[in-house]
Amino acid sequence: MPVIFFLDTKTPTGRIILGCVILAALLILAFLLLFFNLPDANAFNNRVEQIFVENDALTTPESIKLLEIMAQSGTAFSDALQGYRFVIFILMLLSAALLLSSMYFLIH
């Protein structure tokens, strides 16, 4: 059985520990929701490739150049999205560390 069921929630320390566990669980849930709901980094590139493959009318140099520019912008978007994922990860770790350390200093 998990340790949380053996806590005495009638004491202040037990309530604080229970609050820490609940807040940590909420942080993990928020992290998972944020992290997994970001769009796929290559979705734009895949769509540009699909347009290029499906259209036979795109044979002029101008239209090919336009598709190349679109693909380059999709690559820039995917790089930015990877950066966003990293920033979200770091911020969630920082918030969890701050929360748990503040709870520790509140208890002791």
N, C-alpha and C positions, 0 to 999 in steps of 0.2 A: 504494500500500500504506500502511496506517496506520503511524504513527511507532513504535508499540509493538513492532513486529517488528524494528526496528533497534536496540533497546536492548540493551546488553551487561549481562545479568543476573548476570554474574560480579563486577561491581563493586558496592560498596555503594550508590552513587548510582543505578545502574540498577535495583537491587532496590527502592529507596525509591520511585522514580518509578513502577515497575510496581505497587507496593503502593498508591500514590496513585490510579492509574488504576482498579485493581480496587475500591478502597473508594468512589471516586466513582461507579462503575457500580452498585455495590450500593446506594448512597444513592439514586440515580436510580430504580432498580428498586423500592426500598421506598417511595419517594414515589409512584410511579405506582400501585403496589398499594393503598396507603392512600387515595389521592385518588379512584381510580376505583371502589373497592369501597364507598364511602359510599352509602347509599340515596339515591334520587331525592328531592329536596326537596319535590316536589309529589305524591308517591305517596299520601300520606294524604288530601290534598284531592281527588285524582282518585277515590279510593275512596268518599269521602263523597258526591261528586257522582253517582257511579254508583248508590249506594244511593238517593239522592233521586230519580233518574230512573227506576229500575226499580220502585220501590214506589209503587203507587197508594193504598195504605192510609195513607200519611203525609199526611193532609189536616188533621189537627187542629192548632190553633195550638201546642200543647205539643210535638208531634213536629217541627214545622217549627222551633220555637225550639231544640230539642235538636240538630237538624242544623246550625243556624247556629252554635251553640256548638262543635260538633265541627269545623266548617270554620274557626272562629277559632283553635282549638287547633292545627289543622293548619298554619295560616299561621304561628303562633308557632314550631312545630316547624321549618318550612322556613327561617325566619329564623335560628334557632339552628344549623341544619345549615350554612347559608352561613357563619356565623361559625366553625364548626368547620373548614370547608374552608380558610378564610383563615388560621386559626391553624396548621393542619398545613403549609400552604405556607410560612409564615414560619419555623416551627421547622425545616423541612427545609432552607431556605436558610441559616439560622443554623448548623445542624450541618455543612452542606457547607463553609461559609466557615471555621468553626473547624477542621475536619479538614484542609482544604487549607492553611490558614495554619500550623497546627502541623507539617505535613509540610514546608512551605517552611522554617520555622525549624530543623527537624531536619536538613535537607540543608545549609543554609548556616550 
